Amino acid sequence: MKIRFNQTRAMRVVVWAMTIGMTIAVGRAAADDVVTLIPGTTFKQAIGRQVRGQVQSESSSEVVVQLGATTINVPADQVVSIRYDRQSALFPVAESREAAGLLAEAAELFRTAAADPNAEPLAVRAAQFGEAEVLTDLALIEPERMKEAKDKLTKFVRQHPNSRQIASAQECMARLQLNAGDFTGAASTIAALARIPNFGDRAAVLRTKLLAKQGKHAEAIAELDKLIAAYPKASEQRRAAVLAKAENLAALHKYKEAETLLREAIAASPAEDATAQAAAYNTLGDCLRAANRPKDALLQYLHTDLLYAKNKEEHPRALYHIQSLFRQLKQDGRADEFAQRLKQEYPRSPWLKTKEPQ
């Protein structure tokens, strides 16, 4: 699969989605907006992780939902997504493309959805951020798109400084800055994220990633130990901190300790969480490869390839190590197969320029 926007296919999707959207809209009274919350949410007024009603306003701290005579104030840090009654028919199509890892198509569809004159302003804003977020993921595998992604994020932050997406926008910017080695910029962005109410935890984990990028792994682990001790055992924040600690332990060549934590992170994370699972399996593969267990390492990378290929940051990393390990195991035919897949599916990935480990 090449990450490439197919204009003809996209036009068919546009026509199909707009036709459905117009059909649904004809003669219909306003329906509820649907606010979906994070797994394990602590918000008690949600039913099945959802709050339904008419979204009245959004900010960096809360989403205000009107349901009859009742006003529900949902903390912004509990919100995963919102389906608006008056959103572009292309918006869910863009989300499905993003979920499938078709990032270039998703970015184009979000851009078109943001230009829909019939969409309400909050839905337009959500589509604008959707494009910026997808471009962030795309820039991490196609570095030449870095400027485009940064420009979109900078514009969004400037225009919507108090939006519900502002924390996620700052996280995206920090990821790009860390990837580019802009540690000063990343520190500034992380500090801005920490000032947003209820997002200090996410900023704290990012700070440890900054330390790790600077080679300060022991400092990062010390900070992560504090976070792990403070977070509830089953929380998403604790899982993220455990994974980050394992990555730092692996960097310090403490592979056995890292392996234990990585297996804990894999077991604790939802099976469908491609972000956490792919990173954990790849890092576990690194540990087992360093411990001279190539067959065991190969299985971990294959997990990423078979189950979490939609994680476009981690998938090329897995393909690179799979072909390298097959080469080490004297299975050159399989090695060539995966080397070709890496070249075809990620033609601009930095992994194509990486030298094979000795």
N, C-alpha and C positions, 0 to 999 in steps of 0.2 A: 504493500500500500504506500503510495506516495502522498505526502502531505501537500496537496495541490488543489486549488479551488477550480472545480469544473463548472464553467459558466453556464453551459447548456443545461446540465443537470440542476444547477441551482435555480435557473429560471423556471424549470418545471415545478420545482418545490415551491417557488414564490407564487406561481399561479394557483397551484393546488391549495396552498395554505390560505391565500387571500380569498379564494372561492369558499372554502370552509368557513373562514372568519365572517364573510359577508352573509352566508346562509344562516349562521348561528345568530348574527346580530339582528336580522330582520324581525321586527315585531316582538322583540324581547324586552322585558323590563330589566333594570339593572340587577345584576347578580352580585353575590358576595365576592369580595377579595379573599384570598386564602393565604394566610401567613403560616409557613412551615417552620418549625423550631428545630433546634439541634437535638440529636439523639441524647437521651438521658437528661432532657431539659428539667430545670427546677421550677419552671413557671407553672403554677397550679391551675390556672384558668384555661389551659390548653386542653383540647379533647383530641386524643390520638395524635399528639404533637402538632396540632393545628389550631389556629384561631381564625374564625370566619366572621366577616362583617365588612363594613366599608372603611378602608384606610383613610383617616382624616389628615394625618401628617406623619412625617418621618424626621428623625434627627439622629445624631451620633449616639444619643442616649436611649431613645425609645421610639417605638412605632405605636401611634394612637389609632385604635380601631373602634368604630362605632357599631354596636349591634343593638338595634332598637333604641331603647332609652338608656342602654348601658354603654359606658366608655371603658375600654380595656387598654391599659398602658403596658405594652410588651417591651421588656428590655432589649435594646438593639443587639446585645451580645448573645441573645438567645435565638436570634432569627437566622435561618439558613437562606430562605428565599421567600418571595411573595409572588403569587399569581394574581395579577390585577384583572378586574372585570373588563376594563378598557385598555387592553394592551394589544400590540400588533400581533396578528395571527402568526407572524414569523418568529415571535419570541420563543415559544416552546420548541419550534423547529431548531432554532439556534442552540437552545439548551441541550437538545438531543444530540446534535452534532458535536457539541463540546464534550458531552458524556461519552461519546463514542471515540473521542480522540481526534476527530476531524477538525482540527483547530483553524485552519485557513478558511474552510467553509463557514465554521461557526462565527468567526470574526466578521466575515462579509454579511452574514445574515443578521447579526446583532447591529451592524452599522445600518442596514436597511430598516430594521425594526425601529431604530432610534429616529429615523426620518419619517415615520408614519404620522401623518397629520391628524389622524383620528385617535391616536393613543394619548392617554392622560399624561400630564407632566412627570409624575412619579414613575410611570412605566417607561417613559422616554429616558429618564435618568438611569433606571435599572439596565436598559439596553446599552446606554453609553458606557456604563461600567462593565457590562458583560463583554463588550468589545475590548476594552482596555485590559481586562483580566485575561482573556484568551490570548491577546497579543503578548502579554507577559510570559505565558507558558510557551508560546511560539518562539519568543526571543531567546529562551533558554536552550533551544535546540537549533535555532537558526540565528546566530549572533548578529548577522547583518540587519536584523529587524529590531535590534536593541533600541536604537534611536526612536523608531516609530512607537514602540511600546512606552518608552519613557515620556515621549511627547504627549501621548494620549493620557497617561496617568497624571502628568503635571497639569494638563488642562483640566482634567476632572477634579483634582484636588483644589485648584484655584477657583473653579466655578461652583463647586459644591462642598465647601469646607465643613459643613455641619450635617452632611448626609449620613444615612445609615450605613453607606458603603465606605465611609472615609477611612475607617480602621483597616478594612481589607485593601483599600487602595494604597495605604501606607505600607502594608505588608508586602504587596506586590512590588512597590518601588524598592523596598529594602532587599528583596530577593534579587532584583536586577543589579542593584549596587554591589551586593555581596558577590554575585557571580562575576561582575566586571572588576572586582578588586578595588572598588571605590569605598574604602573603609571609613573615610571621613564623612562622605555622604550618607552611608548606611547608619553610622552612629547618630547623625542628625535626624534621619527619618525614624529610627527606632525611638529616639527621645520624644519625637512628636507623637508617635503611637502611644507611648507610655502615658502621655498627658490626657488621652481620651478616656473618660470614665469607663471602668470595667474591662479595659483592654490591657491593663498592666501585665497580666500573665503572659499574653501573647508577645508583648514587647520583651519580657524577661527571657523567654526562650530564644527569641531572635538575637538578644544580646549575647547569649552563649554561642550562637552560631557565628557571630562576629568575632568573638574570642577565638573560636576554633579556626576560622579563616586566617587569623593572624598567628596561628601556631601556638596559641596559649591554651592548650588542651587541659592542663591541670587546673587552671583558673576556671575554665568552662565547667569542668566536672564538679568543682566545689560549689559553683552557683547552682548547677543542676541538682545536686544532692539536697540543697535547701528547698528547691521547688518541689522535688519528688516527695520530700517529707511533709510539705504543706498541702499538697493536692489530695483530694479524695481518691481512694485507691482505684475506683473504676472510671475516673474522669478522663475525658479526652486530653486535658492539659497534662495529666500525669503520664499518659501514654506517649505524648509528644516529647516530654522531658526524658523519659526512659530511653526512647529511641535516640535522642540527641546525645545522651550520656554514652550509650553503646558506641555511637559513631566516634566519639572522642576517645574512648578506650581503645577502639581499633586503631586509631591514629597513633596511639602511644604503644602499639604492638601488644596490648594486653588482651589477646584474642580470646582466651578462655572466659574471662570476665565479660567481655563484650558478647560472646556467643550466648551466655546465660541470659543476659538482658534482652538480647534480640529475640530469643525464643519466647521470652515473657511478653515482649511487645507484639509479636505475631499472634500469640494466643489471646491477648487482651483486646486487640484491635478488631473491629468488625471485618468480616471476610470481604465485604464489598468496598472497603476503604482502600482504594488503589494508591492514594497518596502515602499512607503509612505503610501498607503492606509491601509495596514495591521497594521502597527505601530500605525496609527491614530485611527483606529477602536478599537484596543486592549487597547490603553491608554484611549480612551473615555469609554470603558467598565470598566476600573479601576476606573475612576471618578464616574460613575453612581453606581457602586457597593459600593464604599465608602460612597456615598450619600444615601445608603439604598434603591436603586431602582433596585432590582435584575432582574426583568423582562426586564427593559430597557437595563440594562447592558448585559444580555444574548443575546439580539438582536445584539449588537455590535460585540461580540465575534463570533456569528454565521455568521456575514458578512465576517469575516476573514476566517472562515472554508469553507463557501460556494463559495466565490469568489476569495480568495487569498491564497489558500492552498499551492501554489507553493513557497510562501515565507517561507522557512523552518526554519528561525529563529523565526518568529512570530507565525506560525501555531501551534506548540506544546503549546505555551503560551495560545492560544485561546482554544485549546482542554482541557487543564487543568482547566481553569476557567469555561468553559461550564459544565464540569462534576461537578464541585464544586457548581455552581449555581443551576443545576438541583437537586443536593442533598439538597441544602437549600430550594428549592421549593417543597420538598417532592416527587419528581419524580425520585425515585431510579432506576427504569428500564432504563430511559434515561441516568441517571448519570453513571450507569454501562456500558452502550453502549459506551459513550465517553471516559470513563476511559480505557476500553479495546482497543479502537482505539488509544489512546495515547500510550499505552503499545506496541501495535503491530506496529504502524507506526514509533515510535521513541523510540525503545527499550533501547537506551543509552542516552536519553535526561535527563538533570538535572531536568527537570520539574517532572519527575517520583519520585524524592526524596523530592519535595517541600511539606511542610505541608499545608493543606487547611486553608484558612484565617478564622479567627473566626468572 
